[in-house]
Amino acid sequence: MLQEFKAFIARGNVLDLAVAVIIGAAFGAVVTSFTEDMVMPIIGLVSGGADFTSLFVVLGSIPADYAGSPTDYEALKKAGVPLFGYGKFVTAFINFVIIAFVIFLMVKAANKAMAKPAEALLAEIRDELRKGRG
């Protein structure tokens, strides 16, 4: 069983997947920072200073002993107040769109760089052979 496990781990696909997961996590952190630290502040500035991460609607009552600000999302959440935090969702959605777009560009570039399909190569060979006869 140990030999089978060793053979499984040594396969290229498993190692490629592990590398992809690690790089994907690092890429996600970079995109999250880019979105939260660069894109969202600009969007907030354009939209009148709105901080998207703290946009929410209070769905329940705030406890009488709550001493924090009624506009502090994290403090209200910690106090157990039910909140509809759509601002964090907007930020996460923008992260997703950025990541999806970058992946689209990467796949598009990879498809261009890859070899032509066999049918196209065969057609080119056929055309060259026809030229040679003519």
C-alpha positions as CSV (number, residue, x, y, z in Angstrom):
1,M,0.0,0.0,0.0
2,L,2.9,2.4,0.8
3,Q,4.4,1.7,-2.7
4,E,1.0,2.5,-4.3
5,F,0.8,5.7,-2.4
6,K,4.3,6.6,-3.3
7,A,3.6,5.9,-7.0
8,F,0.4,8.0,-6.8
9,I,2.2,11.0,-5.2
10,A,5.0,10.7,-7.8
11,R,2.7,11.1,-10.7
12,G,3.0,14.4,-12.5
13,N,-0.7,15.2,-12.3
14,V,-0.7,15.2,-8.5
15,L,2.4,17.4,-8.3
16,D,1.0,19.8,-10.9
17,L,-2.3,20.0,-9.0
18,A,-0.4,20.8,-5.8
19,V,1.6,23.5,-7.4
20,A,-1.6,24.9,-9.0
21,V,-3.4,25.1,-5.7
22,I,-0.5,26.9,-4.0
23,I,-0.1,29.4,-6.9
24,G,-3.9,29.8,-7.0
25,A,-4.0,30.7,-3.3
26,A,-1.2,33.2,-3.7
27,F,-2.9,34.7,-6.8
28,G,-6.2,34.9,-4.9
29,A,-4.4,36.9,-2.1
30,V,-2.9,39.3,-4.6
31,V,-6.2,39.8,-6.3
32,T,-8.0,40.3,-3.0
33,S,-5.4,42.9,-2.0
34,F,-5.7,44.6,-5.4
35,T,-9.5,44.8,-5.1
36,E,-9.7,45.9,-1.5
37,D,-6.7,48.2,-1.4
38,M,-6.8,49.7,-4.9
39,V,-10.0,49.1,-6.8
40,M,-12.6,49.5,-4.1
41,P,-11.1,52.8,-2.7
42,I,-11.3,54.3,-6.2
43,I,-14.9,53.1,-6.6
44,G,-15.7,54.5,-3.2
45,L,-14.2,57.8,-4.1
46,V,-16.2,58.0,-7.4
47,S,-19.4,56.9,-5.6
48,G,-19.0,59.6,-2.9
49,G,-16.8,57.9,-0.4
50,A,-18.8,54.7,0.2
51,D,-16.8,51.9,1.9
52,F,-18.3,48.8,0.3
53,T,-17.0,46.4,3.0
54,S,-19.1,48.1,5.6
55,L,-22.3,48.4,3.6
56,F,-25.1,46.5,5.4
57,V,-28.7,46.5,6.5
58,V,-29.6,45.6,10.1
59,L,-32.1,42.9,10.1
60,G,-32.9,42.6,13.8
61,S,-32.8,44.7,16.9
62,I,-29.5,45.9,18.4
63,P,-29.1,44.7,22.0
64,A,-29.8,47.4,24.7
65,D,-26.4,46.7,26.3
66,Y,-24.6,47.3,23.0
67,A,-22.1,50.2,23.5
68,G,-20.5,50.4,20.0
69,S,-21.4,52.4,16.9
70,P,-24.6,51.4,15.1
71,T,-22.6,51.7,11.8
72,D,-19.7,49.4,12.8
73,Y,-20.4,46.2,10.8
74,E,-17.8,44.1,12.6
75,A,-18.8,45.2,16.1
76,L,-22.5,44.6,15.4
77,K,-21.8,41.2,13.9
78,K,-19.7,40.3,17.0
79,A,-22.6,41.4,19.2
80,G,-24.8,38.9,17.4
81,V,-27.0,41.4,15.5
82,P,-28.4,39.8,12.3
83,L,-27.0,41.8,9.4
84,F,-27.4,41.7,5.6
85,G,-23.8,42.5,4.7
86,Y,-24.1,43.1,1.0
87,G,-20.9,45.2,0.8
88,K,-18.6,42.3,1.5
89,F,-20.5,40.4,-1.2
90,V,-19.9,43.2,-3.7
91,T,-16.2,43.1,-3.0
92,A,-16.1,39.3,-3.3
93,F,-17.9,39.5,-6.6
94,I,-15.5,42.1,-7.9
95,N,-12.6,39.8,-6.8
96,F,-14.3,36.9,-8.7
97,V,-14.7,39.0,-11.9
98,I,-11.1,40.1,-11.8
99,I,-9.9,36.5,-11.3
100,A,-12.2,35.1,-14.0
101,F,-11.0,37.8,-16.4
102,V,-7.3,37.0,-15.7
103,I,-7.9,33.3,-16.1
104,F,-9.8,34.0,-19.4
105,L,-6.7,35.9,-20.7
106,M,-4.4,33.1,-19.6
107,V,-6.4,30.4,-21.3
108,K,-6.7,32.6,-24.4
109,A,-2.9,33.0,-24.5
110,A,-2.3,29.3,-23.9
111,N,-4.7,28.4,-26.7
112,K,-2.8,30.7,-29.1
113,A,0.5,29.2,-28.0
114,M,-0.6,25.6,-28.4
115,A,0.0,23.6,-31.6
116,K,-2.6,23.7,-34.3
117,P,-5.1,20.8,-34.3
118,A,-4.1,17.8,-36.4
119,E,-6.8,18.5,-39.1
120,A,-5.2,22.0,-39.7
121,L,-1.7,20.5,-39.9
122,L,-2.9,17.8,-42.3
123,A,-4.7,20.4,-44.5
124,E,-1.4,22.5,-44.6
125,I,0.6,19.4,-45.6
126,R,-2.0,18.6,-48.3
127,D,-1.8,22.1,-49.6
128,E,2.0,22.0,-49.7
129,L,2.0,18.7,-51.5
130,R,-0.4,20.2,-54.1
131,K,1.9,23.1,-54.6
132,G,4.8,20.8,-55.2
133,R,3.0,19.0,-58.0
134,G,1.8,22.1,-59.8
